[in-house]
Amino acid sequence: MSFTRIQGSWGDLVKISVLARLGGAAIVVAMIALGAAPAWADTTVHLDPADTGKTAAAFPVNRCDPNLGGGPFAGEDVWVFAAPRGAGEFRSVTIEFATEGGPQTETITTAPAGDRAIVGDRAWIRTSAGLNASGELVNPFSIITATAVVTGTDGTFDLAQTCPATGGMLPITGPEVGGLTLPQLAGIGGALTVAGLGLVALRRRRVA
C-alpha cells in the first residue's frame, strides 16, 4: 500500500482554513448590511402647522433668492419650502391657498415651469399678491395647508422663506386711442394745462 504525500506543513493548512473562514464571514456581513440598508421610498409629509395662515409679507423670514424664484416682483409673492432634514428631495408639493375667490390648489412638480420649480430639497412657487390697477396690494394669498412627497423618512416640511411682492403702478397696455397712445395723450394734456395757466397770468397782468 502506498500513500501520496501532501506537500506543505500543517501550519500552511491552518492558515488556509482561517483565511477561508474570514472570507466567508466577510461575505455574510456584507449581505446582512445590504439587506438592512434603508430603502429610499417616497413618503407623504405635511407642512408644519405653524407655517399656515400667513401671507408672504407676514411670514417672519423674508428673503429673495435668484436661485429660488427670484424677486421681488410687482404684484407677485414667492414662497420657498424646505424638505424635512434627512428626507432626501422633493418629488412634488401641493399647496392650498386662501384667496379672495376661495381656496385655490397649486402643485409643484419636477416638470419645468416658469413660475414654480423643485430644486433638490427646496421647492418654490410664485403666486399673485392681489395688486390692483392703482398699485395697491389687496387680498394676497395665504397658506391653508400643504403636503409633499419626498424621498426619505416621515416628518414635517417647512416654509423656509418668502419674497413678498412690491407695490407700484401696473404698466399701461392696450390699444391706441384715436391714433395716440395713453402716454401721448397724457403729455398733450399736461402741455395744455401749462398753456392755460400762462393765459390766465397774462390776462391778470393786462387787467392790472
Secondary structure, 3 states (H helix, E strand, C coil): CCCCCCCCCHHHHHHHHHHHHHHHHHHHHHHHHHHHCCCCCEEEEEECHHHCCCECCCCCCECCCCCCCCCCEECEEEEEEECCCCCCCEEEEEEEEEECCEEEEEEEECCCECCEEEECCEEEEEEECCECCCCCECCCCEEEEEEEEEECCCCEEEEEEEECCECCCCCCCCCCECCECHHHHHHHHHHHHHHHHHHHHHHHHHHC
